[in-house]
Amino acid sequence: MKRLIIPALILIVAVGVWQIQKYVVSKRISTQTVDNFLGLNIADVNKITIKTAIDNFTFILQGDKWYLQESGLRPVDSLAIDNVLTSAVSLKVGTVISQNPQRQKDFMVDSASASFVQFFKGDRLLSSLIVGKMSPGFTHTYIRKPGSNDVYQAEGIITYVFGRKRVQWYDRTIFAFNPNNLNSVELTYPDMTYLLSRDNSKWFISKLPAGDKVPADSAKAANFIAQLSNLKAAD
């Protein structure tokens, strides 16, 4: 009986130690989850630089519009910049998955293949980030901070957000206007010209130079004007 008591006590102690270690590890992992990993405030950022494997970009905020610095200042897609800023401030990471510099290329967070992103307020660097490839399950993105070998998995797919080609940054707006300010549209075809006009909330169609004005489908007319009001090029 005494021979059984000692092994039993050893087993109990071992299980207890294992449970304690499990708790400590789980506690450490949970406390390593960090929201807003970069500590950024969107309102502070007025300059962004992005260096990829094939190109370098500098974005400048003037007034309420963002521009790409080329030979001059070229308007950029506001949605693309919004995605950059939103992704940066909402960046959430968990545990470190690698600290081996030799493995950085496996996650594409090495200097040769990653996107190197910097956020500025004027000339003052606020924060920076190295963005690598997506995880195999397409749920996370590998990232690290410059000067650190710690590679993290960030929640979400953000590789493309920072790794656009130059033409994909350009503002593709052909023209934009407030639909409420538009009262008529002239439509010219090879053999006919029409005038779509609004009287209060109702739309009418007529031929030009002279023709009877007849009611148009107001829902279709409003939808047409709405699409026309923010017309963008596909490329």
Secondary structure, DSSP 4 states (H G I P E B T S, - for coil): -HHHHHHHHHHHHHHHHHHHHHHHHHHHHHHT-BSSTT---GGG--EEEEE-SS-EEEEEEETTEEEEESSSEEEB-HHHHHHHHHHHHT--EEEEEE--GGGGGGTT-STTTSEEEEEEETTEEEEEEEEEEE-TTSSEEEEE-TT---EEEEES--HHHH---HHHHB--EEEE--GGG--EEEEE-SS-EEEEEEETTEEEEEEESS---EE--HHHHHHHHHHHTEEE---
